[in-house]
Amino acid sequence: MEEVQQAVLSAKRLYDTRSKHADAKRWLRKFSKGIMYYAVILDTLSQHHPEYVSLAWGAMKFIFIGVINHEQLVVELSKALCSMADALPSAQLKNVLYPTEQMKQAVAVLYSHILEILQRAAEWYRGGKIKHLLGSIARPWSLHFSDLVEDLSIAAKKVDELAIGASMAEQRDMHLEQQELRLEQRKTHALLEELKRITEEYQKLSLVAHLNTNQRVCDMQFSQIMTFMATSTECLPSPEVSRKQYQARRNSRQFKKGYGSLKNPVCTRTLQSWADTKHSSTINVCGSFVTRHEAQDFAVDAIDFIAQSQAPLVWILNIHEGRANSDIMLSDVLKALILQILKMNHTMLTERSLSLSAARFQSATTDAEWIALLGTVLEGLPYVYMIIDTEVVGNQYAKWSETFNMLFDELRSRNIGNIIKVALVWYRQKPADLAGVDKTIKIRASAPSGRRPMAVSNWRSRKGPQARLRGLKLSH
């Protein structure tokens, strides 16, 4: 096809270069067009003298029509060649894009028409002047090339229609694929939702299993800690046993003479002030060997009163009457306090108790470590009362206030807002350091035998700790 086009173009260039009188031809064509424009008028005039004018006018008209036909053929042929030049790349592209059998046949028909036109065009361009002169009269454009150009247009239109149809089919396939993709997306979305649901269920099950595992670990840790602490505090009686012994001794002494008393306005105000403070504090209840029974009775009365008010309470009492157990150390007292708080503080059974490990308790050796553990187990109890008979360790340790100041500092360092109220009962030894003590009350000596003071009579005339500590209100 390209070779045929080149041959036709070469013949056209040769035809164009052979013309030496292009200007004359151009003016001749213009003149012929002007004459033919008025041909109807001239035909009318020639009828007046047909014997003379018709022959001359017919000859001139014959020449003018030949010139016009020749120009039309040249122009239309040039247009046809340009149209074919534009149609060929388009046809090739469509043949590549839609290589169907119908498209191949349509392109083949189009090529055949193009070849036929090019063949005739090449023959015409190679013809001589005489042939062109005769051809412009005998074979004008409408007879020589018009049918081929029309067939070419039909073939090109068919190629376009096939391309449009193939494009529509392609679009339909694309729409079907899009529908399939949307369907797949819906299925994928449904699978993702199902996967999400399964994942959430799995996470819930895992969380429940994890919580159960944590709870079991907490229970195991707590059980080990309780077992270890119970074993470590065997040297001390249980709090309830010591409380019952103190109650029994108090009851047996109720009607005996020679008691000291706390039932006076100064003591009551001091106790109330100690109970009302909104921070951790320590109070010393100081007696003597003579008033030791009154001091012990105060301790058990305070325990009964606080217990009946349902405030959190722990205590350490000395059940060895008149002597101290030299085997009991300060660390044993701290362990006993920790054991009581663990039994009372149920928040330690939650995941927070993971911070408590049996290893921490088993490896603790110093008093500072036990104080730190005491601060740990106090977390979760906003208000706690502690009643401690300091004679439980005898003369081995007298700096109790320093110990509890260390505990208060430990709680503040952890930003724990617990309020700890500590009552230290003394009657054999005196406190070594009162610098860190908020309040101190003294148990005064008994009246001479045979005569009770009025305060003691009033105190003993009422039964129960509420009567003996009447007027005292506790915060919890």
C-alpha angles and dihedrals in degrees: 000000000000091000092052090050091051091050092052092047091050091051090049092051089049090050092050093049093049092065109094097171102051094146093050091049091050092052090044091054091049091049091048091051091050093050093046089050089064094036093115092056092047090049089055094049092048090062092070092066105018094161092065110018102041095063094047094042092046091054092048092046090050090055094044093050090049091053092048093046090051092051092046091051092050093048097044092045090053090050091049092051091050091049091051090049089056095042097052099064091043091051092047092051093049090048090054094045097045107025096178124145092250091051092049092051092047092049090048091053090047091051091049091054091047091051092049092050091046091049093053091043091053091049091049094048090049093051121104130244094266091052091048091048093051092040093054087060103033101031112026124174095275091056102036107038110003096087092049093049090049091051088048091053091050092049092048090049091051090052089051092049092050090049091050091048092048089048091052090049089049090050090049090052089049090052091049090049090049090052090050090048091051089049090050089048090053090049090047090048090050090049090049091050090049090047089049091051092048090047091050091048090048091049090050091049091045091049091049090047090046091049090047090049091048090048091050090048089049091050092048093047092046092048092050091048093049092048092049094046093047090052092046094053099049089113088068124062119242115272093246093051093051091045092052091049091051090048091050092050091047093050092049090053096046096103099033121109129243104056130157119217143214092195099112131106095249094055093045093051091047092051092045092050090050091050094046099053112110095221138061112283144166130225126195117215101197124194135151139236088275093052096039092115092052090049091051091047090051089053094052092041090053091048092050093046095048092043091053090051087057093234117150106268139174127178144182118206132182110234094180101098113220096357143061129233107245091199093066115092133188089258089058090055091049090049091051091051090049091050092052092048092049090054090049102038106075092177086079088072091067128082089278087074088070084083085065114073128179088233091064091055095042093049097046111111109152129070090241091058091050090048089053090050090048089054090050096053091046090065109111095031108097095190128026133171122206124194113189129180100211091202089076088089096033116210095336095097131023103161097086094139090056090053094053093043086058088052092050090049089050091054093047092049089056091047090239111155097210118144111215120191113196124189114192115197116207129181110138100038133027126239111269095211128025096174094100097040118106099197138014128190127181129216107225123221124268124263120256117287115277095026125077122203115241091245092055092047091051091047094050095041090073123064126222134029092277089063096044092047095035114161096026114123123193130211118219 
